[in-house]
């Protein structure tokens, strides 16, 4: 079996003998390759994002499924999206090997479980063909992810994936494969580095694009963010003042707090002929 690209020896050696400046410069050299690799896959990413958008518009849900660094990054994304864009967390979920509730335990051994992923999708989330599952695996052959993707295909569940090796086994089981070819890692086999960086960027690109498409952004502002702290309230208040310069900052802030959000505040004022 040929050695996967992500497991091939680093292009850098004798790392323990290098200065801080040398190590930082060489890590940075490798990191620069990630956006270029993503750019090469933009057509495939577009197909995946379009499929996710259509799923959500038709009343379905999106599930990331992964383990290791990719799985953890997916959990981070699904934790942040509901507050940032004010969407129902039910439509944007993640399935993590070992359980999302055990994230900090770092149960890496769970990636070899070939039954847990599909079992979680069916027994906990009651997955249906209306939903879509996106598997994340740097290697492209992680047993946990590969088995779940195969089961999805067998049961007619639309699915996509992103990984960091060409011609990955997982890709053949999904409808929308994305392969980000980032090459050997700076530390041989340490896919938390370039592979993980590409996964983080992809999660950001996917969620941001879809939330823009679903009207959760107006202009370039997060207009439906949940009122989770003073920073967000201030951001929404400043946006409301910019959109309605005849209103004072204090009035906008009070109305946003009273109604529960920027869009709700403007709707309330229009309904009461105050805007």
C-alpha positions as CSV (number, residue, x, y, z in Angstrom):
1,X,0.0,0.0,0.0
2,X,1.4,3.4,-1.0
3,X,2.2,5.8,1.7
4,X,-0.4,8.5,1.9
5,X,0.7,12.0,1.0
6,X,-0.2,13.3,4.5
7,X,2.1,10.6,6.0
8,X,5.1,11.2,3.8
9,X,8.3,12.6,5.3
10,X,8.4,16.3,6.0
11,X,10.3,18.5,3.5
12,X,12.1,19.9,6.5
13,X,14.6,18.0,8.7
14,X,16.9,18.4,11.7
15,X,14.1,20.5,13.3
16,X,15.5,20.1,16.9
17,X,18.7,21.9,15.8
18,X,17.0,25.0,14.3
19,X,16.5,28.4,15.9
20,X,13.1,29.8,16.8
21,X,13.3,32.1,13.8
22,X,14.1,29.3,11.4
23,X,11.3,27.1,12.8
24,X,8.7,29.9,12.5
25,X,9.8,30.8,9.0
26,X,9.6,27.2,7.8
27,X,6.2,26.5,9.4
28,X,5.0,29.7,7.8
29,X,6.3,28.6,4.4
30,X,4.3,25.4,4.7
31,X,1.1,27.2,5.9
32,X,1.2,29.4,2.8
33,X,0.4,26.4,0.7
34,X,-3.0,25.8,2.3
35,X,-5.0,28.7,0.6
36,X,-3.5,27.7,-2.7
37,X,-4.6,24.1,-2.2
38,X,-8.1,25.3,-1.3
39,X,-8.2,27.5,-4.4
40,X,-7.6,24.5,-6.6
41,X,-10.7,22.8,-5.1
42,X,-13.1,25.7,-5.2
43,X,-15.4,24.1,-7.9
44,X,-15.8,21.0,-5.7
45,X,-16.4,23.2,-2.6
46,X,-19.1,25.1,-4.5
47,X,-20.9,21.9,-5.3
48,X,-20.8,20.8,-1.7
49,X,-22.0,24.2,-0.4
50,X,-24.8,24.4,-2.9
51,X,-26.0,20.9,-1.8
52,X,-25.9,21.9,1.9
53,X,-27.8,25.2,1.1
54,X,-30.5,23.3,-0.8
55,X,-30.8,20.8,2.0
56,X,-31.4,23.5,4.6
57,X,-33.8,25.4,2.3
58,X,-35.9,22.2,1.9
59,X,-36.2,21.7,5.7
60,X,-33.2,19.3,6.2
61,X,-30.2,19.4,8.5
62,X,-26.5,19.4,8.0
63,X,-24.3,17.1,10.0
64,X,-20.5,17.2,10.1
65,X,-19.0,13.8,11.1
66,X,-15.4,13.4,12.1
67,X,-12.8,12.6,14.7
68,X,-9.4,14.1,15.7
69,X,-8.6,17.6,14.7
70,X,-11.2,17.8,11.9
71,X,-14.0,16.6,14.2
72,X,-13.1,19.1,16.9
73,X,-13.0,21.9,14.4
74,X,-16.5,20.9,13.2
75,X,-17.8,21.0,16.8
76,X,-16.3,24.5,17.1
77,X,-18.2,25.6,14.0
78,X,-21.5,24.2,15.0
79,X,-21.2,25.9,18.5
80,X,-20.5,29.3,17.0
81,X,-22.9,29.4,14.1
82,X,-26.2,29.6,16.0
83,X,-25.1,32.6,18.1
84,X,-23.3,34.4,15.3
85,X,-26.2,34.1,12.8
86,X,-29.2,33.4,15.0
87,X,-30.1,30.1,13.4
88,X,-31.8,27.1,15.0
89,X,-28.9,24.8,16.2
90,X,-30.9,21.8,15.0
91,X,-30.1,22.6,11.4
92,X,-26.3,22.8,11.9
93,X,-24.9,19.8,13.9
94,X,-21.8,17.7,14.4
95,X,-21.2,14.1,15.2
96,X,-17.8,13.5,16.9
97,X,-16.2,10.1,17.5
98,X,-16.5,9.4,21.2
99,X,-19.4,11.9,21.5
100,X,-19.5,15.7,21.3
101,X,-20.0,15.7,25.1
102,X,-16.6,14.1,25.5
103,X,-14.7,16.7,23.4
104,X,-12.2,17.6,26.0
105,X,-11.4,13.9,26.7
106,X,-9.8,13.6,23.2
107,X,-10.9,10.0,22.7
108,X,-8.7,9.4,19.6
109,X,-9.1,5.7,19.8
110,X,-12.7,6.1,18.8
111,X,-11.6,6.8,15.2
112,X,-11.3,3.0,14.7
113,X,-14.9,2.3,15.7
114,X,-16.7,1.4,12.4
115,X,-20.2,1.3,14.0
116,X,-20.5,4.3,16.2
117,X,-20.8,7.0,13.5
118,X,-23.8,5.5,11.7
119,X,-25.4,4.4,15.0
120,X,-25.2,8.0,16.3
121,X,-26.7,9.3,13.1
122,X,-29.6,6.9,13.2
123,X,-30.3,6.4,17.0
124,X,-29.6,9.9,18.3
125,X,-30.3,12.1,15.3
126,X,-32.8,10.0,13.3
127,X,-31.1,10.9,10.0
128,X,-33.2,10.8,6.9
129,X,-32.6,11.4,3.1
130,X,-33.8,15.0,3.7
131,X,-30.5,15.6,5.6
132,X,-26.9,15.8,4.4
133,X,-23.8,14.4,6.2
134,X,-20.3,15.8,5.6
135,X,-17.4,13.5,6.6
136,X,-14.1,15.0,7.6
137,X,-10.9,13.0,7.5
138,X,-7.4,14.2,6.8
139,X,-6.2,10.8,5.7
140,X,-9.4,10.1,3.7
141,X,-9.6,6.6,5.1
142,X,-10.4,7.0,8.8
143,X,-12.5,3.9,9.7
144,X,-15.0,5.8,11.8
145,X,-15.7,8.3,8.9
146,X,-15.4,5.8,6.0
147,X,-17.8,3.3,7.5
148,X,-20.4,6.1,8.2
149,X,-20.1,7.5,4.7
150,X,-20.5,4.0,3.2
151,X,-23.6,3.5,5.3
152,X,-25.0,6.8,4.3
153,X,-24.6,5.9,0.6
154,X,-26.3,2.5,1.2
155,X,-29.3,4.2,2.8
156,X,-29.7,7.1,0.3
157,X,-28.4,9.8,2.6
158,X,-26.8,12.6,0.6
159,X,-23.3,13.2,1.8
160,X,-20.0,15.0,1.1
161,X,-16.6,15.0,2.5
162,X,-13.3,16.8,2.7
163,X,-9.9,15.2,3.2
164,X,-6.3,15.9,2.3
165,X,-5.2,13.0,0.2
166,X,-5.9,12.4,-3.5
167,X,-8.1,9.5,-4.6
168,X,-9.2,8.9,-1.0
169,X,-11.4,5.9,-0.1
170,X,-14.0,8.1,1.5
171,X,-14.4,10.2,-1.7
172,X,-15.8,7.2,-3.6
173,X,-18.7,6.9,-1.1
174,X,-19.9,10.5,-1.2
175,X,-21.8,12.6,-3.6
176,X,-19.7,15.8,-3.1
177,X,-16.1,14.9,-2.4
178,X,-13.6,17.7,-1.7
179,X,-9.9,16.9,-1.6
180,X,-7.5,19.6,-0.4
181,X,-4.0,18.5,-1.3
182,X,-1.8,20.2,1.3
183,X,1.2,17.8,1.0
184,X,3.5,16.4,3.7
185,X,3.2,18.0,7.1
186,X,5.9,20.1,8.7
187,X,6.1,17.5,11.4
188,X,5.8,14.2,9.6
189,X,2.2,12.9,9.9
190,X,1.1,15.7,12.2
191,X,-2.2,16.4,10.4
192,X,-3.3,18.9,13.1
193,X,-1.1,21.4,11.1
194,X,-1.7,22.1,7.4
195,X,-4.5,19.5,7.1
196,X,-6.2,21.0,10.2
197,X,-5.7,24.5,9.0
198,X,-7.4,23.6,5.7
199,X,-10.3,22.0,7.6
200,X,-10.8,25.1,9.7
201,X,-10.8,27.3,6.6
202,X,-13.3,25.1,4.9
203,X,-15.7,25.1,7.9
204,X,-15.5,28.9,7.9
205,X,-16.1,29.1,4.2
206,X,-19.0,26.7,4.2
207,X,-20.9,28.2,7.2
208,X,-20.3,31.8,6.2
209,X,-21.3,31.3,2.6
210,X,-24.5,29.5,3.6
211,X,-25.5,32.0,6.2
212,X,-25.0,34.8,3.7
213,X,-27.1,32.9,1.2
214,X,-29.8,32.3,3.8
215,X,-30.1,36.0,4.5
216,X,-28.4,36.0,7.9
217,X,-26.1,38.7,6.7
218,X,-27.1,42.1,5.2
219,X,-24.5,44.2,3.5
220,X,-21.5,42.8,5.4
221,X,-23.1,42.7,8.9
222,X,-24.3,39.9,11.1
223,X,-27.8,41.3,11.5
224,X,-29.4,38.3,13.3
225,X,-26.8,37.5,16.0
226,X,-28.1,36.4,19.3
227,X,-27.7,38.9,22.2
228,X,-25.0,36.9,24.0
229,X,-22.9,39.7,25.4
230,X,-22.3,43.5,25.5
231,X,-19.9,43.3,22.5
232,X,-22.6,41.8,20.3
233,X,-25.3,44.3,21.5
234,X,-22.9,47.2,20.8
235,X,-22.1,45.8,17.3
236,X,-25.8,45.4,16.5
237,X,-26.6,48.9,17.9
238,X,-24.0,50.5,15.8
239,X,-25.3,48.7,12.7
240,X,-28.8,49.9,13.5
241,X,-27.6,53.5,13.8
242,X,-25.8,53.3,10.5
243,X,-28.9,51.9,8.8
244,X,-31.2,54.5,10.6
245,X,-29.0,57.6,11.2
246,X,-32.1,59.6,12.5
247,X,-32.1,57.4,15.6
248,X,-29.8,57.8,18.6
249,X,-27.4,55.1,19.8
250,X,-29.2,54.9,23.1
251,X,-32.6,54.5,21.6
252,X,-31.4,51.8,19.2
253,X,-29.7,49.9,22.0
254,X,-32.7,50.0,24.3
255,X,-35.0,48.8,21.4
256,X,-32.7,46.0,20.5
257,X,-32.5,44.8,24.1
258,X,-36.3,45.0,24.5
259,X,-37.1,43.1,21.3
260,X,-34.3,40.7,21.3
261,X,-32.3,41.6,18.2
262,X,-31.7,44.1,15.4
263,X,-34.1,42.7,12.8
264,X,-36.8,42.3,15.5
265,X,-36.1,45.9,16.7
266,X,-36.5,47.4,13.2
267,X,-39.6,45.3,12.6
268,X,-41.1,46.5,15.9
269,X,-40.4,50.2,15.0
270,X,-41.9,49.8,11.5
271,X,-45.1,48.1,12.8
272,X,-45.5,50.9,15.3
273,X,-44.8,53.7,12.8
274,X,-41.6,54.7,14.7
275,X,-39.3,54.1,11.8
